[in-house]
Amino acid sequence: MELAKRINQAYALLKKEQLQSQVIAHLMKQYGVSQIQAYRYVQQAKEINGKMAIPEASAVFTVKIPPSLSTRVRKFANSQGMTISKVVSAALEDFLAKKDHVQKRETS
C-alpha cells in the first residue's frame, strides 16, 4: 500500500511537469528514502498510465474450519502460486457475489 502511495506521489508531481530531479528531491525529503529509491519510484511512475490503485488494507479474520478443508486450501494455494489469504478472499468474494445476485433476484 505504501509503495503505491509513493509511486502515485511521483506520478502526480511528474504530471505537474516538475523536473525529475525536483521530484526525486521531494520524495527523498517526504519519505526519508535514498536518491536511488526515489529514482525507482519516479521510473515506476513513468511506466504507468495513471495512478496505481491503492489496495484495501487487510484485516485479520480468524475462523475455525475442518483440518481436511484447511489442507485442501493450502494445497490449492500452493498449486496456484497464491497465498492462502488470496484464495480465501477470492472464494468469499465469489460466494458473496452469488448470494447478492440471488437476493437481488428474489426482491425484484
LINRA-V358121 format. One record per backbone hydrogen bond with DSSP energy under -0.5 kcal/mol. NH is the residue of the N-H (numbers start at 1). CO is the residue of the C=O. E is the energy in kcal/mol with one decimal. If there is no record, write none. Layout:
nh=NH co=CO e=E
nh=NH co=CO e=E
//
This chain:
nh=5 co=1 e=-1.8
nh=6 co=2 e=-2.2
nh=7 co=3 e=-2.5
nh=8 co=4 e=-2.5
nh=9 co=5 e=-2.0
nh=10 co=6 e=-2.1
nh=11 co=7 e=-2.6
nh=12 co=8 e=-2.7
nh=13 co=9 e=-2.2
nh=14 co=10 e=-2.4
nh=15 co=11 e=-2.4
nh=16 co=12 e=-1.1
nh=17 co=14 e=-1.8
nh=18 co=13 e=-1.7
nh=23 co=19 e=-2.3
nh=24 co=20 e=-2.6
nh=25 co=21 e=-2.1
nh=26 co=22 e=-2.5
nh=27 co=23 e=-2.6
nh=28 co=24 e=-2.5
nh=29 co=25 e=-2.2
nh=30 co=26 e=-3.1
nh=31 co=27 e=-2.5
nh=32 co=28 e=-1.3
nh=38 co=34 e=-2.5
nh=39 co=35 e=-2.4
nh=40 co=36 e=-2.0
nh=41 co=37 e=-2.0
nh=42 co=38 e=-2.1
nh=43 co=39 e=-2.6
nh=44 co=40 e=-2.5
nh=45 co=41 e=-2.3
nh=46 co=42 e=-2.1
nh=47 co=43 e=-1.1
nh=48 co=44 e=-0.8
nh=48 co=45 e=-0.5
nh=55 co=53 e=-0.7
nh=65 co=63 e=-0.6
nh=69 co=66 e=-0.6
nh=70 co=66 e=-2.2
nh=71 co=67 e=-2.5
nh=72 co=68 e=-1.9
nh=73 co=69 e=-2.6
nh=74 co=70 e=-2.5
nh=75 co=71 e=-2.5
nh=76 co=72 e=-2.5
nh=77 co=73 e=-2.9
nh=78 co=74 e=-2.5
nh=79 co=75 e=-2.4
nh=80 co=76 e=-1.7
nh=81 co=77 e=-0.7
nh=81 co=78 e=-0.7
nh=82 co=77 e=-2.8
nh=87 co=83 e=-2.0
nh=88 co=84 e=-2.7
nh=89 co=85 e=-2.7
nh=90 co=86 e=-2.5
nh=91 co=87 e=-2.5
nh=92 co=88 e=-2.6
nh=93 co=89 e=-2.6
nh=94 co=90 e=-2.4
nh=95 co=91 e=-2.6
nh=96 co=92 e=-2.9
nh=97 co=93 e=-2.3
nh=98 co=94 e=-2.1
nh=99 co=95 e=-2.1
nh=100 co=96 e=-2.7
nh=101 co=97 e=-2.1
nh=102 co=98 e=-2.2
nh=103 co=99 e=-2.5
nh=104 co=100 e=-2.2
nh=105 co=101 e=-1.9
nh=106 co=102 e=-2.2
nh=107 co=103 e=-1.6
nh=108 co=104 e=-0.7
//
